[in-house]
Amino acid sequence: MKYLWRVIATFFGLGLFPIAPGTLASLVVVLIYKYSIHGLGWPYLLLILCALLILGTHAASFYSSELKRTDPSCVVIDEAAGQLLVLLFVLPEWTSLIAGFLLFRFFDIVKPFPIRRAERLPAGWGIMADDLLAALMAKAVLHLFIYLK
């Protein structure tokens, strides 16, 4: 079971990539969304997102505890869940996908208020919460961008 939690926390090993593993995980989610899951009905997309959130929170808690670090860079399931949240219900056009990717990475890296504060939550909750807030901010700006386009 430990192996499964590590696989989930690292989003199938992408978190072990030596350079910008969170950005890589986000990019992979963009590609998966574009080429695979965007056509699924909204109940299935929400089910996938909920699974990422629930399993991701537990996996992040387990693996960060095992590594004895509060938010290790190899735990990227939070970026995967956040990026999917940003793209949820967005048409798979490159302009929107790239904008969603860049906005999410911006908010996740800069962490304006209240995102940084969410990191203080315990264990996997803090690991996931800051990315979900970053995703919500990115999603709001993305939908404004799409609306004004």
C-alpha positions as CSV (number, residue, x, y, z in Angstrom):
1,M,0.0,0.0,0.0
2,K,2.9,2.4,0.7
3,Y,4.0,2.1,-2.9
4,L,0.5,3.0,-4.2
5,W,0.5,6.2,-2.0
6,R,3.9,7.2,-3.3
7,V,2.8,6.6,-6.9
8,I,-0.3,8.8,-6.4
9,A,1.6,11.5,-4.5
10,T,4.2,11.8,-7.2
11,F,1.5,11.6,-9.9
12,F,2.8,8.4,-11.4
13,G,6.4,9.4,-10.8
14,L,6.4,12.8,-12.5
15,G,7.3,14.3,-9.1
16,L,10.6,12.6,-9.2
17,F,11.6,14.6,-12.3
18,P,14.6,16.7,-11.3
19,I,13.6,20.0,-12.9
20,A,10.3,21.7,-12.1
21,P,8.2,18.6,-11.3
22,G,5.1,20.6,-10.4
23,T,5.2,22.4,-13.7
24,L,5.7,19.1,-15.5
25,A,2.7,17.5,-13.7
26,S,0.5,20.5,-14.7
27,L,1.6,20.3,-18.3
28,V,0.8,16.6,-18.4
29,V,-2.7,17.3,-17.0
30,V,-3.2,19.9,-19.8
31,L,-2.2,17.3,-22.4
32,I,-4.4,14.6,-20.8
33,Y,-7.3,17.0,-20.7
34,K,-6.8,18.1,-24.4
35,Y,-6.3,14.6,-25.9
36,S,-8.2,12.3,-23.6
37,I,-10.8,13.5,-21.0
38,H,-12.2,16.8,-22.2
39,G,-15.1,15.0,-24.0
40,L,-16.2,13.1,-20.9
41,G,-19.5,14.3,-19.4
42,W,-19.3,16.7,-16.5
43,P,-20.2,14.0,-13.9
44,Y,-17.1,11.9,-14.9
45,L,-14.9,15.0,-14.9
46,L,-16.1,15.8,-11.4
47,L,-15.6,12.2,-10.3
48,I,-12.0,12.3,-11.6
49,L,-11.4,15.6,-9.8
50,C,-12.9,14.3,-6.5
51,A,-10.8,11.2,-6.8
52,L,-7.6,13.3,-7.2
53,L,-8.6,15.4,-4.3
54,I,-9.5,12.6,-1.9
55,L,-6.7,10.2,-2.8
56,G,-4.3,13.1,-3.3
57,T,-4.8,14.5,0.2
58,H,-4.2,11.1,1.8
59,A,-1.3,10.2,-0.5
60,A,0.3,13.7,0.1
61,S,-0.1,13.2,3.9
62,F,1.4,9.8,3.8
63,Y,4.4,10.5,1.6
64,S,5.3,13.9,3.1
65,S,5.2,12.2,6.6
66,E,7.4,9.4,5.3
67,L,9.9,11.9,3.9
68,K,9.6,14.0,7.1
69,R,8.9,17.2,5.1
70,T,5.9,19.4,5.2
71,D,5.6,20.0,1.4
72,P,8.2,18.1,-0.6
73,S,8.6,19.1,-4.2
74,C,8.2,15.5,-5.3
75,V,4.6,15.5,-4.2
76,V,2.8,16.9,-7.3
77,I,-0.7,15.4,-7.0
78,D,-1.8,18.8,-5.8
79,E,-0.6,20.4,-9.0
80,A,-2.4,17.7,-11.0
81,A,-5.7,18.3,-9.1
82,G,-5.3,22.1,-9.3
83,Q,-4.6,22.1,-13.0
84,L,-7.6,19.9,-13.7
85,L,-9.8,22.2,-11.6
86,V,-8.6,25.2,-13.7
87,L,-9.5,23.4,-17.0
88,L,-12.8,21.9,-15.9
89,F,-15.5,23.0,-18.3
90,V,-13.0,24.8,-20.6
91,L,-13.1,24.0,-24.3
92,P,-9.8,22.2,-25.3
93,E,-8.5,25.1,-27.5
94,W,-4.8,25.8,-27.2
95,T,-5.3,29.4,-26.3
96,S,-7.5,28.6,-23.3
97,L,-5.3,25.7,-22.3
98,I,-2.1,27.6,-22.4
99,A,-3.7,30.6,-20.6
100,G,-5.0,28.2,-17.9
101,F,-1.7,26.5,-17.5
102,L,0.2,29.8,-17.2
103,L,-2.3,31.4,-14.8
104,F,-2.3,28.3,-12.6
105,R,1.5,28.2,-12.4
106,F,1.6,31.9,-11.7
107,F,-0.8,31.8,-8.8
108,D,0.8,28.5,-7.5
109,I,4.3,30.0,-7.5
110,V,3.6,33.5,-6.4
111,K,1.0,32.5,-3.8
112,P,-0.8,35.8,-3.2
113,F,-3.1,36.1,-0.1
114,P,-4.9,33.9,1.0
115,I,-3.0,31.1,-0.9
116,R,0.1,31.1,1.3
117,R,-2.0,31.0,4.4
118,A,-3.7,27.7,3.2
119,E,-0.3,26.0,3.4
120,R,-0.5,26.1,7.1
121,L,-3.2,23.5,7.3
122,P,-1.9,20.2,8.6
123,A,-0.3,17.5,6.4
124,G,-2.0,16.7,3.1
125,W,-4.7,19.3,3.6
126,G,-2.1,22.1,3.4
127,I,-0.4,20.6,0.5
128,M,-3.7,20.4,-1.5
129,A,-5.4,23.5,-0.2
130,D,-2.9,26.1,-1.5
131,D,-3.1,24.6,-5.0
132,L,-6.9,24.5,-5.0
133,L,-7.0,28.2,-4.0
134,A,-4.4,29.0,-6.8
135,A,-6.6,27.0,-9.2
136,L,-9.8,28.9,-8.2
137,M,-8.0,32.2,-8.7
138,A,-6.6,31.1,-12.1
139,K,-10.0,29.7,-13.1
140,A,-11.7,33.1,-12.3
141,V,-9.1,35.0,-14.4
142,L,-9.2,32.4,-17.2
143,H,-13.0,32.6,-17.5
144,L,-12.8,36.4,-17.5
145,F,-10.2,36.1,-20.3
146,I,-12.5,33.7,-22.2
147,Y,-15.5,35.9,-21.7
148,L,-13.6,39.0,-23.0
149,K,-12.1,37.1,-26.0
